[in-house]
Amino acid sequence: MENLSPIQVLAPLRAGEAVKPELRHAPGRLALADTIAIVDIGSNSVRLVVYEMLARAPSQVFNEKEMAGLGRQVATTGRLAGDAIEKAIQALVRFRILCEAMHVGELRVIATAAARYAENGPDFIARAEEAIGQPIELISGGREAILSGLGVISGFDSPNGVVGDLGGGSLELISVKNGAVGKGASVPLGGLALLDRSKGSIRAAEKIVKDELDKLPQLAAMKGRDFFAVGGTWRALATLHQRRASYPLNVMHGYTIPPKDAVDFVKLVERADASVLDAIDSVSSARRPLLAYGALVLDELIKRGKPRNIIISAQGVREGLLHEQLSPEEQTADPLLQAARDYNLLRARDPRHAADLIAWTGGILETAGLAQDEPSGRLIETVCLLSDIGWRAHPDYRGEQSMNVIAHAYFTGIDHLGRAFLAMTIFHRYAGLKASSPAAEGLKTLLPPALLARAVLIAAIFRVAYLLSAGMAGILPRIPATCVDNRLLLRFPEDLASLASERVEGRLKQLAKLLGRDFEIGRL
């Protein structure tokens, strides 16, 4: 069988795309198209994110920020502070050097509320363009809302609700449904702006928030739908909520909080209750003064909007910029499956084996009458694509390591329930069907018993499949496995009959027991 490199395997899928010669063989990189970088000059931070390529599920190559605090005094003075300007300019010079070192193919730079509202904003933009060496797009509040909405659309599976992006200078609200955004609104309710306008008084800030939110028709669109919370301050609040609840999956994207829990929690944060802030070291010092203001805004949004759930989004304006550059066909592609295909390409011994495994697993489930049960077909396909990512690790640690990689991977288009299913399936695929560990026990608490049982069943299928094929393509299609009446049948062609070892028989017996059947090994 021809030994194809990862580049050769995927090349037909990316035909016509430019490839940098110096990056073609970069370890751990797809290296199939130019990298793209976005610099986001916000009211609180100036951030550089470099993405591996423009794609439906782009991986971050580099992520760095400087907490410049540009919006610190704009609400009361009307101007960007001099020291904040200098910090931002220094960061931009540094980011330009880093982009050059990384051979970034495309660099886009945007500026938001602070530069938008400040009277010396144009002077700052001129200096900033010289520092970064690129033109800067000063985006309006309406465009910022649209980009935040597109970022959420790019990061979730068919999101339906209202997106709220809380920055340092402003709050943007916009409805999302069926892959499209509605009309957005922007109000000066960012954490730094509130701190400034209220002169540090939570009581004064509360009145400001109520007055501003009274103007927004977008709140009515939130009732009974999900509220997608975007922005560093709300992510910091969610981090504290996770720590306080001893939540077993330390991932922000897709973290869901019921409204009642959120209201009770943010009220504690508003009062700066010590029991809530015991994990304060997990929040950057520059964000800590803004937590109470972020909590106040979220509290008022929940009271007025009455959403079904609060869902944290790690994707916003920057990912929205990428999403709008994709073709309509690429925009509707599944980001979870694309990310899993990339992992398969980069980490599997033979990336072509995944297609065999998808068909082989599907055949067993279908003939067993389980194909329509949870989890969904896309999760089954995803877990097949991720099934061989741990082979380089020591055999004793493949299960634990692969579980952690999958649980904390930069996946989008999946909720925490789905993450736990993927992680537990691959844990048992490597570690054994009865294996356990403290981390695995924590993830199990996120899965209902039926879904956990299905994870173990899929793992049992994989344990038979990999013993037969050694992870190489072309073997499984020749050894069909099907359920007929009360039996699980595994049949071999003559030239592969020697693969029917005692270990194969033992694992097949385990699988048949989980399916509630006897097993039989025969010839084609």
Secondary structure, 3 states (H helix, E strand, C coil): CCCCCHHHHHHHHHCCCCCCHHHCCCCCCCCCCCCEEEEEECCCCEEEEEECCCCCCCCEEEEEEECCCCCCCHHHHCCCCHHHHHHHHHHHHHHHHHHHHCCCCEEEEEECHHHHHCCCHHHHHHHHHHHHCCCEEECCHHHHHHHHHHHHHHHCCCCCEEEEEECCCCEEEEEEECCEECCCEEECCCHHHHHHHCCCCHHHHHHHHHHHHCCCHHHHHHCCCEEEEECHHHHHHHHHHHHHHCCCCCCCCCCEECHHHHHHHHHHHHCCCCCCHHHHHHCCCCCHHHHHHHHHHHHHHHHHHCCCCEEEECCCHHHHHHHHHCCHHHHCCCHHHHHHHHHHHHHCCCCCHHHHHHHHHHHHHHHCCCCCCCCCHHHHHHHHHCCCCCCCCCHHHHHHHHHHHHHCCCCCCCCHHHHHHHHHHHHHHHHCCCCCCHHHHHHHCCCCHHHHHHHHHHHHHHHHHHHHHCCCCCCHHHCCEEEECCEEEEEECHHHHHHCCHHHHHHHHHHHHHHCCEEEEEEC
